Amino acid sequence: MIRCDEVTKIFRKNGSEITSLDRFTADIGAGEFVAVRGPSGSGKTTLLLTLGGMQRPSAGLVQFSGR
């Protein structure tokens, strides 16, 4: 199971901030299939990188099987 609680990712560049994920919350159970879709620049890749543990969120919690 994957649990996301209030996951936020903010990118900072040249004094400005871009919020890619804004308090994303979801529970994905074992064996569940999930589709992620949205327009370009909406945070799909950021979400997948964060869920895969390849990118740390700026805030919030991502848990895998309760860890």
Residue pairs with C-beta under 8 A, 6 or more apart in sequence:
1 27
1 28
1 29
1 30
1 63
1 64
1 65
1 66
2 26
2 27
2 28
2 51
2 62
2 63
2 64
3 26
3 27
3 28
3 61
3 62
3 63
4 24
4 25
4 26
4 27
4 50
4 51
4 60
4 61
4 62
5 25
5 60
5 61
5 62
5 63
6 23
6 24
6 25
6 59
6 60
6 61
7 21
7 23
7 24
7 25
7 50
7 57
7 59
7 60
7 61
7 62
8 19
8 21
8 22
8 23
8 24
8 57
8 58
8 59
8 60
9 19
9 20
9 21
9 43
9 46
9 50
9 55
9 57
9 58
10 17
10 18
10 19
10 20
10 58
11 17
11 18
11 20
12 18
20 43
20 46
21 43
21 46
21 47
21 50
21 57
23 60
24 47
24 60
28 34
36 44
36 47
36 48
37 44
38 44
46 55
49 55
50 56
50 57
50 62
51 62
53 62
53 64
